[in-house]
Amino acid sequence: MFEHDEVILEAKHVTRRFPASGGRTLVANNDINLKFYKGKTLGLVGESGCGKSTFMRFLVSLDTPSEGEILYRGKDITKLKGEELRQNRQHIQMVFQDPTSSFNPKMKIRDIVCEPLLNFNRIKKSEMDAACRRLLEMVELPGEFADRYPHNMSGGQRQRVAIARALALEPEILILDEATSALDVSVQQTIIELIVKLQKEKNITIGFICHDISLIQSCSHEVAVMYLGNVVEVLPAEDLAEHAVHPYTRALIGSIFDIGMDFSKPIEEIKGEAPSPLDVPAGCPFRGRCPKAVDRCAAEKPKLHQVGADHEVACHLFDKEDK
């Protein structure tokens, strides 16, 4: 599926460490290697605190990794500074979970949506009305919303404005950080449908952070599963339900609650709690909660390796070299 697609963005050996009290170190991202393909969506899923948002912040240059590189069309964006960094922001934009965090509450929607266009001299002030109407129509909002303030709009409407603002510069890559998790389920569905529609129209590459694995599967082309700062499995979204093999991924899938599920079967749960990121156990980070852990899991950390077409997993149980 992805073999012949164009890689537009690639993370290589990305690690992020934060100093902590007592001379300890918190490793938020541990040797992350991921590829983003032109016009495709990579969904990044995992529990809160697993490092998803930390990683995605690197892509929009809101933070820099301690090690590794992030290549956008072959250029390492972690090394960009000054005007070169500012110009690069046109190509990779982000939509946050709470859009109001990036809005000035005293600005009208017209000013919020058109601000990026003015900053990069894409339009003149006299062209703001027409530009705003065009962008609002793109996200299926009426043009008269241009004179509203963010607090006069619903959560779903504000998120549409955030998407319009992010796409105003026609970026190649759009990062969505839990962009639908604060919305009602019905509104969430319409926002996802809008994003999918815009991706098809504009051939946008999307990175979608989410803790809901069923939602990730419904709108992504590829899924990467994270646990305690580590990517433990990567596979096509269409193969997720049937072909995912990592015990953590299987546990996430088993915990999905759906009205069409078989209620005669017990709901699977992940035993125990994730260890502190300041005290990650040696070996496999998931071994303390894994029902299939063996002695080797405590002694050696598994590495991502190929187990099928476009399918990688970090688990000793599926290490072909040992079979």
C-alpha atoms as a printed R data frame, in Angstrom:
    type eleno elety resid chain resno       x       y      z
1   ATOM     1    CA   MET     A     1   0.000   0.000  0.000
2   ATOM     2    CA   PHE     A     2   2.713   2.494  0.973
3   ATOM     3    CA   GLU     A     3   5.706   1.074 -0.893
4   ATOM     4    CA   HIS     A     4   5.224   3.257 -3.971
5   ATOM     5    CA   ASP     A     5   3.832   6.354 -2.209
6   ATOM     6    CA   GLU     A     6   5.903   9.505 -1.846
7   ATOM     7    CA   VAL     A     7   7.446  10.066  1.597
8   ATOM     8    CA   ILE     A     8   7.019  13.759  2.339
9   ATOM     9    CA   LEU     A     9   8.078  13.800  6.003
10  ATOM    10    CA   GLU     A    10  10.229  11.339  7.920
11  ATOM    11    CA   ALA     A    11  11.302  11.076 11.547
12  ATOM    12    CA   LYS     A    12  14.585   9.252 12.091
13  ATOM    13    CA   HIS     A    13  15.726   8.089 15.534
14  ATOM    14    CA   VAL     A    14  13.853  10.892 17.304
15  ATOM    15    CA   THR     A    15  14.367  10.945 21.068
16  ATOM    16    CA   ARG     A    16  13.267  13.569 23.583
17  ATOM    17    CA   ARG     A    17  14.578  13.676 27.140
18  ATOM    18    CA   PHE     A    18  13.448  16.022 29.902
19  ATOM    19    CA   PRO     A    19  15.449  16.562 33.103
20  ATOM    20    CA   ALA     A    20  13.521  15.662 36.252
21  ATOM    21    CA   SER     A    21  14.019  16.011 39.981
22  ATOM    22    CA   GLY     A    22  16.639  13.950 41.752
23  ATOM    23    CA   GLY     A    23  18.902  13.900 38.733
24  ATOM    24    CA   ARG     A    24  16.518  11.598 36.873
25  ATOM    25    CA   THR     A    25  15.513  11.822 33.223
26  ATOM    26    CA   LEU     A    26  12.099  11.467 31.624
27  ATOM    27    CA   VAL     A    27  12.267   9.979 28.132
28  ATOM    28    CA   ALA     A    28   9.111  11.186 26.381
29  ATOM    29    CA   ASN     A    29  10.091   9.786 22.960
30  ATOM    30    CA   ASN     A    30  12.494   6.895 22.539
31  ATOM    31    CA   ASP     A    31  14.067   6.335 19.099
32  ATOM    32    CA   ILE     A    32  10.945   7.121 17.041
33  ATOM    33    CA   ASN     A    33  11.094   6.257 13.324
34  ATOM    34    CA   LEU     A    34   7.982   7.130 11.303
35  ATOM    35    CA   LYS     A    35   7.123   8.146  7.751
36  ATOM    36    CA   PHE     A    36   4.355  10.421  6.492
37  ATOM    37    CA   TYR     A    37   3.176   9.763  2.936
38  ATOM    38    CA   LYS     A    38   1.815  12.322  0.492
39  ATOM    39    CA   GLY     A    39  -1.975  12.559  0.712
40  ATOM    40    CA   LYS     A    40  -2.222   9.917  3.461
41  ATOM    41    CA   THR     A    41  -3.113  10.036  7.159
42  ATOM    42    CA   LEU     A    42  -0.848   8.569  9.820
43  ATOM    43    CA   GLY     A    43  -2.786   8.019 13.035
44  ATOM    44    CA   LEU     A    44  -0.793   8.025 16.270
45  ATOM    45    CA   VAL     A    45  -2.629   6.311 19.109
46  ATOM    46    CA   GLY     A    46  -1.876   5.493 22.728
47  ATOM    47    CA   GLU     A    47  -2.801   6.285 26.323
48  ATOM    48    CA   SER     A    48  -2.425   9.776 27.752
49  ATOM    49    CA   GLY     A    49   1.212  10.477 28.552
50  ATOM    50    CA   CYS     A    50   2.627   8.060 25.975
51  ATOM    51    CA   GLY     A    51   4.439  10.837 24.073
52  ATOM    52    CA   LYS     A    52   2.105  11.354 21.088
53  ATOM    53    CA   SER     A    53   1.745  15.109 21.406
54  ATOM    54    CA   THR     A    54   5.405  15.588 22.282
55  ATOM    55    CA   PHE     A    55   6.370  13.925 19.012
56  ATOM    56    CA   MET     A    56   3.885  15.855 16.877
57  ATOM    57    CA   ARG     A    57   5.086  19.171 18.331
58  ATOM    58    CA   PHE     A    58   8.458  18.507 16.703
59  ATOM    59    CA   LEU     A    59   6.796  18.414 13.294
60  ATOM    60    CA   VAL     A    60   5.501  21.975 13.623
61  ATOM    61    CA   SER     A    61   8.711  23.213 15.276
62  ATOM    62    CA   LEU     A    62   7.122  23.945 18.663
63  ATOM    63    CA   ASP     A    63   9.902  21.892 20.262
64  ATOM    64    CA   THR     A    64  13.078  20.143 19.155
65  ATOM    65    CA   PRO     A    65  14.160  16.565 19.881
66  ATOM    66    CA   SER     A    66  17.202  15.762 22.003
67  ATOM    67    CA   GLU     A    67  18.427  13.429 19.267
68  ATOM    68    CA   GLY     A    68  17.463  12.447 15.741
69  ATOM    69    CA   GLU     A    69  16.235  14.337 12.716
70  ATOM    70    CA   ILE     A    70  12.931  15.184 11.038
71  ATOM    71    CA   LEU     A    71  13.203  15.458  7.283
72  ATOM    72    CA   TYR     A    72  10.670  17.499  5.316
73  ATOM    73    CA   ARG     A    73  11.385  16.902  1.641
74  ATOM    74    CA   GLY     A    74  14.916  15.887  2.593
75  ATOM    75    CA   LYS     A    75  15.728  18.885  4.815
76  ATOM    76    CA   ASP     A    76  16.128  18.489  8.578
77  ATOM    77    CA   ILE     A    77  13.618  20.979 10.005
78  ATOM    78    CA   THR     A    78  14.992  20.616 13.550
79  ATOM    79    CA   LYS     A    79  18.013  22.666 12.442
80  ATOM    80    CA   LEU     A    80  16.038  25.583 10.962
81  ATOM    81    CA   LYS     A    81  16.264  29.004 12.596
82  ATOM    82    CA   GLY     A    82  15.080  32.569 12.034
83  ATOM    83    CA   GLU     A    83  13.448  33.428  8.739
84  ATOM    84    CA   GLU     A    84  14.034  29.964  7.300
85  ATOM    85    CA   LEU     A    85  12.080  28.463 10.197
86  ATOM    86    CA   ARG     A    86   9.279  31.016  9.791
87  ATOM    87    CA   GLN     A    87   8.959  30.276  6.077
88  ATOM    88    CA   ASN     A    88   8.833  26.534  6.750
89  ATOM    89    CA   ARG     A    89   5.769  26.996  8.984
90  ATOM    90    CA   GLN     A    90   3.743  27.659  5.845
91  ATOM    91    CA   HIS     A    91   4.111  24.017  4.828
92  ATOM    92    CA   ILE     A    92   3.219  22.293  8.119
93  ATOM    93    CA   GLN     A    93   0.277  23.562 10.168
94  ATOM    94    CA   MET     A    94  -1.456  22.302 13.308
95  ATOM    95    CA   VAL     A    95  -5.010  22.167 14.708
96  ATOM    96    CA   PHE     A    96  -5.131  21.894 18.491
97  ATOM    97    CA   GLN     A    97  -7.588  20.094 20.763
98  ATOM    98    CA   ASP     A    98  -8.889  23.407 22.096
99  ATOM    99    CA   PRO     A    99  -8.951  25.899 19.203
100 ATOM   100    CA   THR     A   100  -9.544  28.841 21.541
101 ATOM   101    CA   SER     A   101  -6.001  28.349 22.870
102 ATOM   102    CA   SER     A   102  -4.705  29.682 19.558
103 ATOM   103    CA   PHE     A   103  -7.403  32.363 19.111
104 ATOM   104    CA   ASN     A   104  -7.316  35.922 20.387
105 ATOM   105    CA   PRO     A   105 -10.785  36.298 21.974
106 ATOM   106    CA   LYS     A   106 -10.832  39.996 21.044
107 ATOM   107    CA   MET     A   107 -10.377  39.246 17.336
108 ATOM   108    CA   LYS     A   108 -13.232  38.611 14.964
109 ATOM   109    CA   ILE     A   109 -13.278  35.401 12.942
110 ATOM   110    CA   ARG     A   110 -12.264  37.357  9.818
111 ATOM   111    CA   ASP     A   111  -9.057  38.526 11.525
112 ATOM   112    CA   ILE     A   112  -8.318  35.090 13.011
113 ATOM   113    CA   VAL     A   113  -8.683  33.224  9.724
114 ATOM   114    CA   CYS     A   114  -6.833  35.804  7.611
115 ATOM   115    CA   GLU     A   115  -3.966  36.504 10.033
116 ATOM   116    CA   PRO     A   116  -1.636  33.863  8.488
117 ATOM   117    CA   LEU     A   117  -2.338  35.203  4.993
118 ATOM   118    CA   LEU     A   118  -1.450  38.736  6.067
119 ATOM   119    CA   ASN     A   119   1.676  37.614  7.936
120 ATOM   120    CA   PHE     A   120   3.037  35.954  4.795
121 ATOM   121    CA   ASN     A   121   1.868  38.722  2.458
122 ATOM   122    CA   ARG     A   122  -0.513  36.395  0.611
123 ATOM   123    CA   ILE     A   123  -3.321  38.984  0.596
124 ATOM   124    CA   LYS     A   124  -3.896  42.700  1.198
125 ATOM   125    CA   LYS     A   125  -6.203  43.975  3.935
126 ATOM   126    CA   SER     A   126  -8.691  44.989  1.281
127 ATOM   127    CA   GLU     A   127  -8.936  41.328  0.237
128 ATOM   128    CA   MET     A   128  -9.722  39.964  3.711
129 ATOM   129    CA   ASP     A   129 -13.505  39.782  3.289
130 ATOM   130    CA   ALA     A   130 -13.298  37.695  0.120
131 ATOM   131    CA   ALA     A   131 -10.531  35.473  1.513
132 ATOM   132    CA   CYS     A   132 -12.391  34.850  4.760
133 ATOM   133    CA   ARG     A   133 -15.644  33.991  2.959
134 ATOM   134    CA   ARG     A   134 -13.787  31.531  0.717
135 ATOM   135    CA   LEU     A   135 -12.102  29.827  3.690
136 ATOM   136    CA   LEU     A   136 -15.299  29.653  5.744
137 ATOM   137    CA   GLU     A   137 -17.155  28.110  2.813
138 ATOM   138    CA   MET     A   138 -14.339  25.563  2.521
139 ATOM   139    CA   VAL     A   139 -15.118  24.343  6.060
140 ATOM   140    CA   GLU     A   140 -18.883  24.622  5.467
141 ATOM   141    CA   LEU     A   141 -19.560  27.724  7.554
142 ATOM   142    CA   PRO     A   142 -21.642  30.690  6.327
143 ATOM   143    CA   GLY     A   143 -19.744  33.803  5.304
144 ATOM   144    CA   GLU     A   144 -21.584  36.006  7.826
145 ATOM   145    CA   PHE     A   145 -19.654  34.234 10.604
146 ATOM   146    CA   ALA     A   146 -16.739  36.515  9.655
147 ATOM   147    CA   ASP     A   147 -18.085  39.202 12.020
148 ATOM   148    CA   ARG     A   148 -18.534  36.879 14.991
149 ATOM   149    CA   TYR     A   149 -16.191  36.384 17.936
150 ATOM   150    CA   PRO     A   150 -15.032  32.891 19.037
151 ATOM   151    CA   HIS     A   151 -17.203  32.950 22.183
152 ATOM   152    CA   ASN     A   152 -20.307  33.394 19.989
153 ATOM   153    CA   MET     A   153 -19.744  30.013 18.313
154 ATOM   154    CA   SER     A   154 -20.171  26.377 19.309
155 ATOM   155    CA   GLY     A   155 -17.226  24.049 19.852
156 ATOM   156    CA   GLY     A   156 -17.702  22.381 16.477
157 ATOM   157    CA   GLN     A   157 -17.902  25.749 14.715
158 ATOM   158    CA   ARG     A   158 -14.727  26.955 16.425
159 ATOM   159    CA   GLN     A   159 -12.931  23.793 15.345
160 ATOM   160    CA   ARG     A   160 -14.008  24.435 11.745
161 ATOM   161    CA   VAL     A   161 -12.560  27.942 12.038
162 ATOM   162    CA   ALA     A   162  -9.304  26.437 13.355
163 ATOM   163    CA   ILE     A   163  -9.164  24.114 10.339
164 ATOM   164    CA   ALA     A   164  -9.840  27.043  7.976
165 ATOM   165    CA   ARG     A   165  -7.035  29.047  9.579
166 ATOM   166    CA   ALA     A   166  -4.623  26.091  9.411
167 ATOM   167    CA   LEU     A   167  -5.396  25.500  5.731
168 ATOM   168    CA   ALA     A   168  -5.337  29.190  4.752
169 ATOM   169    CA   LEU     A   169  -1.680  28.925  3.672
170 ATOM   170    CA   GLU     A   170  -2.386  25.690  1.748
171 ATOM   171    CA   PRO     A   171   0.123  23.592  3.722
172 ATOM   172    CA   GLU     A   172   1.246  20.184  2.510
173 ATOM   173    CA   ILE     A   173   0.980  18.703  6.007
174 ATOM   174    CA   LEU     A   174  -1.722  19.146  8.654
175 ATOM   175    CA   ILE     A   175  -1.224  17.940 12.237
176 ATOM   176    CA   LEU     A   176  -4.387  17.283 14.283
177 ATOM   177    CA   ASP     A   177  -3.741  17.068 18.032
178 ATOM   178    CA   GLU     A   178  -6.817  15.395 19.561
179 ATOM   179    CA   ALA     A   179  -8.767  17.789 17.341
180 ATOM   180    CA   THR     A   180 -12.130  16.086 17.925
181 ATOM   181    CA   SER     A   181 -11.871  14.673 21.453
182 ATOM   182    CA   ALA     A   182 -13.567  17.681 23.124
183 ATOM   183    CA   LEU     A   183 -16.582  17.536 20.811
184 ATOM   184    CA   ASP     A   184 -19.903  15.695 21.057
185 ATOM   185    CA   VAL     A   185 -19.869  12.388 19.178
186 ATOM   186    CA   SER     A   186 -22.262  13.618 16.473
187 ATOM   187    CA   VAL     A   187 -20.206  16.784 15.921
188 ATOM   188    CA   GLN     A   188 -17.018  14.737 16.005
189 ATOM   189    CA   GLN     A   189 -18.271  12.660 13.089
190 ATOM   190    CA   THR     A   190 -19.029  15.714 10.945
191 ATOM   191    CA   ILE     A   191 -15.568  17.177 11.628
192 ATOM   192    CA   ILE     A   192 -13.901  13.890 10.643
193 ATOM   193    CA   GLU     A   193 -15.966  13.769  7.448
194 ATOM   194    CA   LEU     A   194 -14.909  17.341  6.655
195 ATOM   195    CA   ILE     A   195 -11.225  16.536  7.202
196 ATOM   196    CA   VAL     A   196 -11.431  13.449  4.987
197 ATOM   197    CA   LYS     A   197 -13.184  15.473  2.282
198 ATOM   198    CA   LEU     A   198 -10.573  18.260  2.370
199 ATOM   199    CA   GLN     A   199  -7.739  15.743  2.290
200 ATOM   200    CA   LYS     A   200  -9.104  14.190 -0.898
201 ATOM   201    CA   GLU     A   201  -9.635  17.592 -2.515
202 ATOM   202    CA   LYS     A   202  -6.234  19.040 -1.609
203 ATOM   203    CA   ASN     A   203  -4.086  15.874 -1.325
204 ATOM   204    CA   ILE     A   204  -2.992  16.896  2.189
205 ATOM   205    CA   THR     A   205  -0.762  14.717  4.345
206 ATOM   206    CA   ILE     A   206  -2.219  14.393  7.858
207 ATOM   207    CA   GLY     A   207  -0.795  13.386 11.219
208 ATOM   208    CA   PHE     A   208  -3.692  12.588 13.575
209 ATOM   209    CA   ILE     A   209  -3.094  12.191 17.317
210 ATOM   210    CA   CYS     A   210  -5.860  10.377 19.172
211 ATOM   211    CA   HIS     A   211  -6.414   8.076 22.147
212 ATOM   212    CA   ASP     A   212  -9.491   6.484 20.516
213 ATOM   213    CA   ILE     A   213  -8.275   3.549 18.432
214 ATOM   214    CA   SER     A   214 -11.637   3.018 16.702
215 ATOM   215    CA   LEU     A   215 -11.692   6.652 15.559
216 ATOM   216    CA   ILE     A   216  -8.087   6.385 14.380
217 ATOM   217    CA   GLN     A   217  -8.954   3.322 12.328
218 ATOM   218    CA   SER     A   218 -11.936   5.036 10.678
219 ATOM   219    CA   CYS     A   219  -9.999   7.988  9.257
220 ATOM   220    CA   SER     A   220  -6.338   6.900  8.919
221 ATOM   221    CA   HIS     A   221  -4.434   5.059  6.222
222 ATOM   222    CA   GLU     A   222  -1.714   3.881  8.602
223 ATOM   223    CA   VAL     A   223  -1.639   3.542 12.392
224 ATOM   224    CA   ALA     A   224   1.319   3.796 14.771
225 ATOM   225    CA   VAL     A   225   0.728   2.611 18.344
226 ATOM   226    CA   MET     A   226   2.751   4.206 21.159
227 ATOM   227    CA   TYR     A   227   3.390   3.050 24.703
228 ATOM   228    CA   LEU     A   228   5.562   4.921 27.218
229 ATOM   229    CA   GLY     A   229   7.368   6.883 24.531
230 ATOM   230    CA   ASN     A   230   7.965   3.885 22.270
231 ATOM   231    CA   VAL     A   231   6.326   2.945 18.965
232 ATOM   232    CA   VAL     A   232   5.319  -0.686 19.482
233 ATOM   233    CA   GLU     A   233   3.432  -1.382 16.232
234 ATOM   234    CA   VAL     A   234   2.888   0.206 12.810
235 ATOM   235    CA   LEU     A   235   0.453  -1.190 10.247
236 ATOM   236    CA   PRO     A   236  -2.192  -0.198  7.657
237 ATOM   237    CA   ALA     A   237  -5.404   0.984  9.337
238 ATOM   238    CA   GLU     A   238  -7.480  -1.440  7.270
239 ATOM   239    CA   ASP     A   239  -5.523  -4.324  8.840
240 ATOM   240    CA   LEU     A   240  -5.772  -3.088 12.413
241 ATOM   241    CA   ALA     A   241  -8.689  -5.145 13.722
242 ATOM   242    CA   GLU     A   242  -7.646  -8.485 12.213
243 ATOM   243    CA   HIS     A   243  -3.871  -8.337 11.843
244 ATOM   244    CA   ALA     A   244  -2.532  -6.295 14.774
245 ATOM   245    CA   VAL     A   245  -0.405  -8.593 16.920
246 ATOM   246    CA   HIS     A   246   1.268  -6.614 19.698
247 ATOM   247    CA   PRO     A   247  -0.385  -7.473 23.049
248 ATOM   248    CA   TYR     A   248  -0.888  -3.763 23.807
249 ATOM   249    CA   THR     A   249  -2.541  -3.079 20.447
250 ATOM   250    CA   ARG     A   250  -4.763  -6.137 20.874
251 ATOM   251    CA   ALA     A   251  -5.742  -4.906 24.350
252 ATOM   252    CA   LEU     A   252  -6.686  -1.486 22.964
253 ATOM   253    CA   ILE     A   253  -8.803  -3.111 20.266
254 ATOM   254    CA   GLY     A   254 -10.420  -5.423 22.809
255 ATOM   255    CA   SER     A   255 -11.412  -2.489 24.997
256 ATOM   256    CA   ILE     A   256 -13.508  -0.814 22.288
257 ATOM   257    CA   PHE     A   257 -17.124  -0.415 23.394
258 ATOM   258    CA   ASP     A   258 -19.642  -0.478 20.557
259 ATOM   259    CA   ILE     A   259 -23.428  -0.919 20.466
260 ATOM   260    CA   GLY     A   260 -22.980  -3.660 17.874
261 ATOM   261    CA   MET     A   261 -20.599  -5.697 20.022
262 ATOM   262    CA   ASP     A   262 -21.334  -9.133 21.439
263 ATOM   263    CA   PHE     A   263 -22.370  -8.361 25.032
264 ATOM   264    CA   SER     A   264 -22.181 -12.034 25.999
265 ATOM   265    CA   LYS     A   265 -18.384 -11.812 25.839
266 ATOM   266    CA   PRO     A   266 -16.429 -10.155 28.652
267 ATOM   267    CA   ILE     A   267 -14.829  -6.797 27.859
268 ATOM   268    CA   GLU     A   268 -11.055  -7.173 27.790
269 ATOM   269    CA   GLU     A   269  -9.009  -4.906 29.990
270 ATOM   270    CA   ILE     A   270  -5.354  -4.076 30.365
271 ATOM   271    CA   LYS     A   271  -4.291  -5.290 33.803
272 ATOM   272    CA   GLY     A   272  -2.448  -2.933 36.121
273 ATOM   273    CA   GLU     A   273  -1.298   0.600 35.464
274 ATOM   274    CA   ALA     A   274   1.399   1.973 33.234
275 ATOM   275    CA   PRO     A   275   4.623   2.534 35.177
276 ATOM   276    CA   SER     A   276   5.897   6.045 35.755
277 ATOM   277    CA   PRO     A   277   7.766   7.425 32.724
278 ATOM   278    CA   LEU     A   278  10.502   8.245 35.239
279 ATOM   279    CA   ASP     A   279  10.823   4.573 36.129
280 ATOM   280    CA   VAL     A   280  10.342   2.576 32.937
281 ATOM   281    CA   PRO     A   281  11.315  -1.075 33.541
282 ATOM   282    CA   ALA     A   282  14.226  -2.681 31.750
283 ATOM   283    CA   GLY     A   283  13.422  -4.744 28.689
284 ATOM   284    CA   CYS     A   284   9.990  -4.382 27.129
285 ATOM   285    CA   PRO     A   285   8.163  -1.349 28.576
286 ATOM   286    CA   PHE     A   286   4.833  -3.223 28.417
287 ATOM   287    CA   ARG     A   287   5.988  -6.450 30.098
288 ATOM   288    CA   GLY     A   288   4.537  -5.585 33.534
289 ATOM   289    CA   ARG     A   289   1.016  -5.557 32.057
290 ATOM   290    CA   CYS     A   290   1.457  -8.175 29.360
291 ATOM   291    CA   PRO     A   291  -0.150 -11.607 29.907
292 ATOM   292    CA   LYS     A   292   2.273 -13.180 27.399
293 ATOM   293    CA   ALA     A   293   5.541 -11.845 28.843
294 ATOM   294    CA   VAL     A   294   8.483 -14.270 28.984
295 ATOM   295    CA   ASP     A   295  11.911 -14.068 30.620
296 ATOM   296    CA   ARG     A   296  13.458 -12.477 27.561
297 ATOM   297    CA   CYS     A   297  11.018  -9.549 27.825
298 ATOM   298    CA   ALA     A   298  12.652  -8.504 31.117
299 ATOM   299    CA   ALA     A   299  16.200  -8.851 29.814
300 ATOM   300    CA   GLU     A   300  16.000  -7.312 26.345
301 ATOM   301    CA   LYS     A   301  13.978  -4.502 24.839
302 ATOM   302    CA   PRO     A   302  12.328  -5.602 21.562
303 ATOM   303    CA   LYS     A   303  13.031  -3.600 18.414
304 ATOM   304    CA   LEU     A   304  10.584  -2.797 15.631
305 ATOM   305    CA   HIS     A   305  10.931  -5.375 12.895
306 ATOM   306    CA   GLN     A   306   8.972  -6.366  9.812
307 ATOM   307    CA   VAL     A   307   6.310  -9.045 10.221
308 ATOM   308    CA   GLY     A   308   4.334  -8.403  7.028
309 ATOM   309    CA   ALA     A   309   3.748  -5.957  4.219
310 ATOM   310    CA   ASP     A   310   3.885  -2.445  5.735
311 ATOM   311    CA   HIS     A   311   3.623  -4.050  9.181
312 ATOM   312    CA   GLU     A   312   6.183  -3.635 11.968
313 ATOM   313    CA   VAL     A   313   5.980  -4.740 15.577
314 ATOM   314    CA   ALA     A   314   8.250  -4.526 18.629
315 ATOM   315    CA   CYS     A   315   7.576  -7.812 20.413
316 ATOM   316    CA   HIS     A   316   9.790 -10.834 21.043
317 ATOM   317    CA   LEU     A   317   6.842 -13.153 20.411
318 ATOM   318    CA   PHE     A   318   6.971 -12.211 16.739
319 ATOM   319    CA   ASP     A   319  10.722 -12.025 16.250
320 ATOM   320    CA   LYS     A   320  11.246 -14.189 13.153
321 ATOM   321    CA   GLU     A   321  14.935 -14.581 13.850
322 ATOM   322    CA   ASP     A   322  14.103 -16.697 16.869
323 ATOM   323    CA   LYS     A   323  11.830 -19.103 15.018
